[in-house]
């Protein structure tokens, strides 16, 4: 499952640099997570780094993007292959 940032976000800027996939960016009002790039840090870390550093706990699982650990691992492999070739 990809993660999402809720409207409790205080725009503290700590999550964006922690994302190894570059999935987090500043949206119109709060930070947003691109579900196509979010692997919940599978392949990089044991836990999602954005969740670990968020001071207001506003980064839950996104129910609109349900994925298994295997699917997240496949996405990680695709994303890292793109980085190497691009």
BAKE-291412 format. One record per residue: residue in three letters; y, x, z of N, C-alpha, C in turn. Coordinates in steps of 0.05 Angstrom, whole numbers, plus 32768, in hexadecimal, padded with zeros to 4 digits. Layout:
% BAKE-291412
alaYXZYXZYXZ...
END
This chain:
% BAKE-291412
unk7FE980118000800080008000801980128000unk802B800C7FF08045801B7FF0805480118009unk8068802180118079801A80278092800E801Cunk80A28001802E80BB7FF6802780CF7FFA803Eunk80E87FF9803880FD7FFC804C810A7FE18050unk810C7FD8806881177FBE806E81357FBF8073unk81417FA88075815E7FA7807981687FB18094unk81557FB980A5815D7FC680BE81667FE380BAunk81627FED80A2816A8009809B8187800E80A2unk818C802580AF81A7802C80B781B3804280A5unk81A68047808E81AF805C807B81B480778089unk81A1807F809A81A5809880A8819E80B18098unk819280AD8080818C80C2806D817580D58075unk816680CE808A815080E18091813780DD8081unk813280C58076811980C18068811880CD804Cunk812D80CB803E812E80D48022812380F0801Eunk812E8104802C8124811F8028810781248031unk80FC8113804180E18116804B80CC810D8038unk80D380FD802480C080F2801180B781077FFDunk809D810F7FFE809481247FEB8092811A7FCEunk809381007FCA809080F57FAF80AB80ED7FA2unk80C180F07FB180DB80E77FA780DC80C97FA3unk80CD80BA7FB480CD809D7FB080E4808F7FBEunk80F3809C7FCF810880907FDE812380977FD2unk813480837FCE814F80887FC3816280747FD0unk817B807A7FCD819080687FD8819280507FC5unk818F80387FD08192801F7FC181AF80157FC4unk81B57FFD7FBB81D07FF27FBC81DA7FF07FD9unk81C97FE97FEB81D27FE6800781C27FF8801Bunk81A87FFB80168197800B80278185801C8016unk8176802E80238163803E8014814C802C800Aunk814080347FF4812A80257FE8811380397FE2unk80FB802E7FE080E3803D7FDA80D880337FBFunk80D480457FAC80C8803E7F9380AA803C7F97unk809E80247F95808180227F9A807080317F85unk807B80377F6E806C80467F5A806980637F62unk807A806D7F74807980887F7D806F808C7F9Aunk806E80767FA9806680777FC5804880797FC8unk803E808E7FD5802280907FDB801C80907FF9unk803080878008802E80888026802880A5802Funk803080B8801F802C80D58024800E80DD8021unk7FFD80CB80177FE180D380127FE280EA7FFEunk7FD280FF80047FD281177FF47FE5812C7FFEunk7FF98124800D800C81378018800A813B8036unk8009812580458009812580627FF68110806Dunk7FF0811280877FDE80FF80947FEB80E4809Aunk800680E4809A801580CB809F802E80CA808Eunk803880B38088805180B18078806880BF8087unk807480D2807A808980E1808780A380D1808Cunk80A980BE807A80C080AD807E80BE809C8097unk80A68092809C80A1808280B480A3809380CCunk809980AB80CB809A80BE80E280B680C580EAunk80C980C780D780E480CF80DE80F880B880E1unk80F080A080DA8103808980DB810A808280F8unk8124808380FF812C807E811B812C80608122unk812B804E810E812C8032811481138023810Cunk80FE8031810480E4802580FD80E7800E80E9unk80F4801480D380F97FFF80BE80E9800480A5unk80D2801280A680C38018808E80A6800F8092unk80A17FF5808D80867FEA808F80787FEC8074unk805E7FE48074804F7FE2805B805B7FCB804Aunk805B7FCF803080667FBB801E804F7FA88015unk804F7F8F801E803A7F7C801880387F757FFAunk804D7F7B7FEB804D7F767FCE803F7F8C7FBEunk80387FA27FCB802C7FB97FBE80147FC37FCDunk7FFF7FB37FCE7FE67FB97FDC7FD67FCD7FCCunk7FCF7FE47FDA7FBF7FF97FCD7FAC80047FE1unk7F95800C7FD87F8180197FE97F8880377FECunk7F7C80447FFF7F80806180027F77806F7FE8unk7F6280657FDB7F5980717FC27F6E806E7FACunk7F7A80577FAB7F8F80527F977FA880647F9Cunk7FAE80677FB67FC580797FBD7FBF80967FB6unk7FA6809E7FBA7F9D80B97FB27F9F80BD7F94unk7F9780A97F857F9980AB7F677FB680AC7F5Funk7FC7809D7F6C7FE4809E7F657FEF80B97F6Bunk7FE880C47F827FF080DF7F8A7FE880F37F74unk7FCF80F27F6B7FC681047F577FD581017F3Dunk7FDB80E87F357FEB80E37F1D800780EF7F20unk801480EA7F37802F80F47F3B803081127F3Bunk801D811F7F48801E813C7F49801781487F2Eunk8006813B7F1E800081457F03801981437EF2unk8029812D7EF58042812A7EE6805681407EEDunk805881467F07806A815B7F10806381767F03unk8049817C7F02804081957EF7804581977ED9unk804181807ECB804481817EAE8061817B7EA5unk807181707EB6808C81697EAF80A0817B7EB9
END
